[in-house]
């Protein structure tokens, strides 16, 4: 649905600002809606945690972490009255964001220019740069 705005959300301040912009844009579209997505690295990245607590517990911890990340954004959306959905993905963040945009039929992606990643890019975050290069839909970056 081209009136769907995809918002990758990692809990950062710029992601929250992107969400607020997406809400404004969704209100201006007929049947506008927002789809939130958060992406966590593959569980194998958390190898030490898996060894310590086991695969099932590590997956539960990742799911709980994702719920905690999405909750503030979902509260904003509930109070806005804008229709929304959310999802969590596992894998390379940029690739999963682009894949999600295709899956939900997003007409645009509105995302923070920098996330909470461990290594920040010089101009904009590495995930942001990769999304801009991989996607076919318009991307709005929010500082």
Backbone as CSV, one residue per row, in Angstrom:
resi,resn,N_x,N_y,N_z,CA_x,CA_y,CA_z,C_x,C_y,C_z
1,UNK,0.847,-1.180,0.000,0.000,0.000,0.000,0.892,1.243,0.000
2,UNK,0.837,2.061,-1.060,1.734,3.216,-1.161,1.514,4.269,-0.079
3,UNK,0.409,4.188,0.633,0.169,5.140,1.713,0.770,4.678,3.030
4,UNK,1.530,3.595,2.981,2.234,3.106,4.163,3.615,3.738,4.220
5,UNK,3.936,4.251,5.387,5.252,4.841,5.627,6.004,3.897,6.551
6,UNK,7.155,3.430,6.106,7.979,2.550,6.927,8.908,3.393,7.787
7,UNK,8.921,3.088,9.086,9.807,3.784,10.018,10.677,2.751,10.722
8,UNK,11.948,2.645,10.337,12.871,1.795,11.092,13.085,2.450,12.456
9,UNK,12.942,1.665,13.515,12.993,2.260,14.850,13.964,1.495,15.734
10,UNK,14.946,2.233,16.277,15.941,1.614,17.158,15.958,2.245,18.545
11,UNK,15.015,3.139,18.812,14.960,3.788,20.118,15.772,5.061,20.213
12,UNK,16.489,5.422,19.165,17.315,6.631,19.204,16.442,7.878,19.101
13,UNK,17.027,9.015,19.470,16.297,10.276,19.387,15.936,10.606,17.943
14,UNK,16.855,10.358,17.013,16.533,10.676,15.616,15.445,9.746,15.075
15,UNK,15.395,8.508,15.538,14.318,7.601,15.125,12.976,8.097,15.657
16,UNK,12.962,8.625,16.876,11.721,9.164,17.438,11.279,10.403,16.660
17,UNK,12.224,11.252,16.282,11.872,12.420,15.464,11.336,11.977,14.100
18,UNK,11.932,10.942,13.542,11.450,10.403,12.265,10.021,9.883,12.418
19,UNK,9.743,9.236,13.526,8.397,8.725,13.777,7.382,9.866,13.811
20,UNK,7.712,10.942,14.503,6.789,12.082,14.581,6.522,12.672,13.189
21,UNK,7.549,12.757,12.365,7.360,13.247,10.996,6.481,12.276,10.203
22,UNK,6.713,10.992,10.370,5.916,9.986,9.663,4.444,10.071,10.067
23,UNK,4.184,10.321,11.341,2.803,10.473,11.809,2.148,11.658,11.103
24,UNK,2.852,12.783,11.040,2.313,13.964,10.341,2.014,13.640,8.879
25,UNK,2.935,12.961,8.230,2.745,12.618,6.814,1.599,11.627,6.627
26,UNK,1.491,10.663,7.526,0.414,9.673,7.418,-0.948,10.342,7.559
27,UNK,-1.035,11.329,8.430,-2.303,12.052,8.606,-2.709,12.780,7.326
28,UNK,-1.725,13.188,6.534,-1.997,13.933,5.300,-2.348,13.032,4.118
29,UNK,-2.221,11.724,4.287,-2.482,10.785,3.188,-3.838,10.116,3.403
30,UNK,-4.573,9.886,2.321,-5.787,9.089,2.487,-5.385,7.675,2.915
31,UNK,-5.987,7.196,3.956,-5.677,5.867,4.503,-4.194,5.717,4.838
32,UNK,-3.585,6.805,5.274,-2.171,6.756,5.643,-1.949,5.884,6.866
33,UNK,-0.880,5.153,6.835,-0.536,4.308,7.986,0.971,4.237,8.130
34,UNK,1.407,3.830,9.306,2.831,3.709,9.618,3.133,2.253,9.932
35,UNK,4.246,1.781,9.425,4.735,0.448,9.793,6.098,0.623,10.454
36,UNK,6.176,0.244,11.720,7.441,0.285,12.464,8.179,-1.023,12.267
37,UNK,9.489,-0.931,12.144,10.293,-2.152,12.116,11.546,-1.927,12.952
38,UNK,11.884,-2.922,13.738,13.162,-2.908,14.435,13.906,-4.177,14.033
39,UNK,15.202,-4.053,13.907,16.019,-5.173,13.437,17.128,-5.430,14.445
40,UNK,17.264,-6.687,14.834,18.381,-7.036,15.714,19.341,-7.949,14.962
41,UNK,20.606,-7.921,15.362,21.595,-8.778,14.693,21.240,-10.251,14.866
42,UNK,21.733,-11.098,13.985,21.503,-12.536,14.153,21.970,-12.986,15.533
43,UNK,21.260,-13.940,16.100,21.603,-14.399,17.445,23.027,-14.917,17.538
44,UNK,23.581,-15.391,16.435,24.957,-15.895,16.497,25.934,-14.792,16.901
45,UNK,25.549,-13.522,16.663,26.392,-12.400,17.079,26.489,-12.363,18.601
46,UNK,25.446,-12.852,19.246,25.416,-12.872,20.706,25.949,-14.202,21.243
47,UNK,26.908,-14.787,20.567,27.413,-16.114,20.893,27.664,-16.376,22.359
48,UNK,28.328,-15.453,23.046,28.626,-15.667,24.462,27.357,-15.760,25.284
49,UNK,26.367,-14.947,24.952,25.105,-14.993,25.682,24.429,-16.334,25.440
50,UNK,24.433,-16.803,24.195,23.800,-18.073,23.878,24.444,-19.224,24.635
51,UNK,25.757,-19.219,24.700,26.456,-20.282,25.418,26.067,-20.245,26.889
52,UNK,25.949,-19.056,27.438,25.663,-18.897,28.861,24.217,-19.247,29.204
53,UNK,23.251,-18.776,28.393,21.841,-18.964,28.745,21.108,-19.947,27.840
54,UNK,21.680,-20.326,26.716,21.031,-21.238,25.782,20.302,-20.502,24.670
55,UNK,20.085,-21.208,23.567,19.462,-20.612,22.381,18.066,-20.072,22.653
56,UNK,17.240,-20.859,23.321,15.856,-20.449,23.560,15.809,-19.189,24.415
57,UNK,16.579,-19.167,25.477,16.595,-18.000,26.365,17.165,-16.784,25.636
58,UNK,18.187,-16.973,24.819,18.760,-15.854,24.060,17.716,-15.277,23.109
59,UNK,16.925,-16.140,22.464,15.862,-15.673,21.568,14.794,-14.916,22.349
60,UNK,14.447,-15.410,23.532,13.468,-14.718,24.383,13.995,-13.350,24.812
61,UNK,15.288,-13.287,25.135,15.891,-12.011,25.533,15.866,-11.019,24.371
62,UNK,16.149,-11.490,23.162,16.117,-10.618,21.981,14.699,-10.120,21.731
63,UNK,13.707,-11.000,21.865,12.309,-10.605,21.658,11.877,-9.565,22.688
64,UNK,12.258,-9.765,23.938,11.929,-8.802,24.995,12.599,-7.458,24.714
65,UNK,13.840,-7.493,24.299,14.569,-6.259,23.970,13.857,-5.509,22.840
66,UNK,13.414,-6.239,21.824,12.698,-5.614,20.709,11.390,-4.990,21.168
67,UNK,10.663,-5.679,22.048,9.415,-5.115,22.574,9.686,-3.818,23.326
68,UNK,10.766,-3.800,24.108,11.121,-2.594,24.862,11.497,-1.443,23.928
69,UNK,12.145,-1.752,22.821,12.505,-0.717,21.847,11.244,-0.143,21.198
70,UNK,10.315,-1.008,20.801,9.133,-0.564,20.066,8.071,0.100,20.935
71,UNK,8.021,-0.223,22.214,6.931,0.268,23.068,6.763,1.786,23.056
72,UNK,7.816,2.597,23.231,7.603,4.055,23.203,7.049,4.540,21.861
73,UNK,7.493,3.942,20.776,7.001,4.325,19.451,5.536,3.928,19.291
74,UNK,5.181,2.750,19.766,3.797,2.306,19.675,2.884,3.188,20.521
75,UNK,3.379,3.673,21.658,2.589,4.598,22.482,2.305,5.882,21.711
76,UNK,3.324,6.417,21.036,3.139,7.626,20.222,2.075,7.374,19.160
77,UNK,2.160,6.243,18.491,1.211,5.935,17.422,-0.202,5.716,17.952
78,UNK,-0.328,5.027,19.087,-1.659,4.830,19.668,-2.305,6.171,20.003
79,UNK,-1.534,7.072,20.590,-2.098,8.370,20.973,-2.359,9.264,19.761
80,UNK,-1.694,9.004,18.639,-1.880,9.824,17.435,-3.149,9.464,16.676
81,UNK,-3.615,8.250,16.869,-4.781,7.790,16.129,-4.465,7.293,14.732
82,UNK,-3.205,7.331,14.335,-2.801,6.848,13.012,-2.757,5.320,13.041
83,UNK,-3.279,4.706,11.995,-3.229,3.251,11.900,-1.771,2.816,11.789
84,UNK,-1.423,1.733,12.488,-0.034,1.279,12.433,0.071,-0.217,12.645
85,UNK,1.225,-0.717,12.279,1.615,-2.096,12.547,3.096,-2.056,12.889
86,UNK,3.577,-3.113,13.513,5.006,-3.167,13.822,5.507,-4.584,13.625
87,UNK,6.796,-4.671,13.375,7.411,-5.981,13.200,8.856,-5.929,13.662
88,UNK,9.377,-7.098,13.943,10.789,-7.218,14.299,11.431,-8.182,13.317
89,UNK,12.659,-7.899,12.999,13.405,-8.722,12.051,14.763,-9.053,12.645
90,UNK,15.352,-10.102,12.128,16.697,-10.502,12.545,17.583,-10.541,11.312
91,UNK,18.747,-9.899,11.407,19.687,-9.937,10.295,20.370,-8.605,10.089
92,UNK,20.864,-8.396,8.878,21.503,-7.144,8.515,20.431,-6.056,8.494
93,UNK,20.626,-4.997,9.279,19.588,-3.983,9.458,19.143,-3.363,8.141
94,UNK,20.075,-2.894,7.339,19.708,-2.218,6.090,18.964,-3.154,5.148
95,UNK,19.458,-4.355,4.995,18.813,-5.308,4.093,17.406,-5.647,4.561
96,UNK,17.233,-5.823,5.859,15.913,-6.154,6.402,14.951,-4.979,6.291
97,UNK,15.452,-3.757,6.444,14.604,-2.570,6.291,14.092,-2.484,4.857
98,UNK,14.978,-2.665,3.898,14.593,-2.606,2.483,13.621,-3.739,2.155
99,UNK,13.888,-4.919,2.661,13.002,-6.067,2.449,11.620,-5.790,3.046
100,UNK,11.596,-5.222,4.244,10.330,-4.907,4.903,9.545,-3.872,4.097
101,UNK,10.231,-2.871,3.560,9.565,-1.853,2.739,8.850,-2.509,1.556
102,UNK,9.502,-3.487,0.937,8.882,-4.207,-0.183,7.696,-5.033,0.300
103,UNK,7.886,-5.749,1.402,6.852,-6.641,1.919,5.575,-5.897,2.279
104,UNK,5.707,-4.746,2.935,4.515,-3.994,3.362,4.033,-3.022,2.291
105,UNK,4.754,-2.942,1.177,4.370,-2.043,0.095,4.497,-0.579,0.466
106,UNK,5.528,-0.260,1.225,5.722,1.122,1.675,5.959,2.051,0.491
107,UNK,5.345,3.219,0.559,5.557,4.233,-0.458,6.754,5.101,-0.156
108,UNK,7.187,5.054,1.095,8.377,5.804,1.499,8.912,5.249,2.809
109,UNK,10.174,5.584,3.066,10.831,5.240,4.325,11.216,6.559,4.975
110,UNK,10.840,6.709,6.238,11.246,7.883,7.011,12.079,7.346,8.161
111,UNK,13.351,7.751,8.204,14.240,7.174,9.215,15.203,8.205,9.773
112,UNK,15.679,7.921,10.968,16.685,8.774,11.579,17.987,8.676,10.814
113,UNK,18.707,9.786,10.770,19.977,9.788,10.037,21.067,9.057,10.794
114,UNK,20.878,8.902,12.069,21.838,8.162,12.904,21.083,7.356,13.923
115,UNK,21.534,6.147,14.126,20.904,5.294,15.117,21.779,5.123,16.332
116,UNK,21.542,4.040,17.008,22.290,3.737,18.220,23.422,2.761,17.953
117,UNK,23.812,2.624,16.691,24.865,1.683,16.318,26.173,1.979,17.023
118,UNK,26.988,0.944,17.158,28.261,1.084,17.868,29.271,1.909,17.090
119,UNK,29.222,1.809,15.768,30.187,2.549,14.952,29.400,3.543,14.109
120,UNK,29.619,4.823,14.335,28.874,5.853,13.603,29.626,6.245,12.344
121,UNK,28.878,6.511,11.276,29.486,7.003,10.044,29.900,8.452,10.221
122,UNK,30.726,8.951,9.321,31.182,10.335,9.426,30.068,11.319,9.121
123,UNK,29.257,11.046,8.110,28.200,11.970,7.738,26.852,11.465,8.210
124,UNK,26.568,10.224,7.952,25.343,9.606,8.440,25.643,8.151,8.739
125,UNK,24.774,7.529,9.500,25.012,6.168,9.924,25.159,5.195,8.768
126,UNK,25.896,4.138,9.003,26.154,3.160,7.943,24.879,2.449,7.500
127,UNK,23.955,2.182,8.418,22.690,1.550,8.036,21.912,2.485,7.118
128,UNK,21.859,3.751,7.492,21.150,4.746,6.687,21.731,4.814,5.281
129,UNK,23.031,4.895,5.189,23.694,4.962,3.885,23.333,3.754,3.032
130,UNK,23.366,2.580,3.624,23.076,1.353,2.883,21.612,1.305,2.440
131,UNK,20.690,1.729,3.307,19.273,1.749,2.937,19.060,2.659,1.734
132,UNK,19.639,3.853,1.784,19.490,4.812,0.684,19.959,4.199,-0.632
133,UNK,21.026,3.430,-0.589,21.568,2.832,-1.811,20.796,1.601,-2.279
134,UNK,20.178,0.869,-1.357,19.513,-0.384,-1.723,18.046,-0.237,-2.117
135,UNK,17.360,0.742,-1.573,15.913,0.815,-1.776,15.534,1.529,-3.065
136,UNK,14.335,1.223,-3.518,13.775,1.873,-4.704,12.730,2.923,-4.327
137,UNK,12.382,3.010,-3.036,11.372,3.988,-2.608,12.058,5.219,-2.027
138,UNK,11.374,6.356,-2.042,11.964,7.568,-1.470,12.292,7.385,0.012
139,UNK,13.389,7.987,0.428,13.823,7.932,1.825,13.965,9.359,2.335
140,UNK,13.343,9.625,3.468,13.516,10.906,4.141,14.345,10.654,5.384
141,UNK,15.439,11.402,5.518,16.312,11.273,6.678,16.024,12.405,7.643
142,UNK,15.935,12.067,8.917,15.629,13.042,9.956,16.791,13.091,10.925
143,UNK,17.301,14.303,11.165,18.422,14.470,12.096,17.938,14.464,13.525
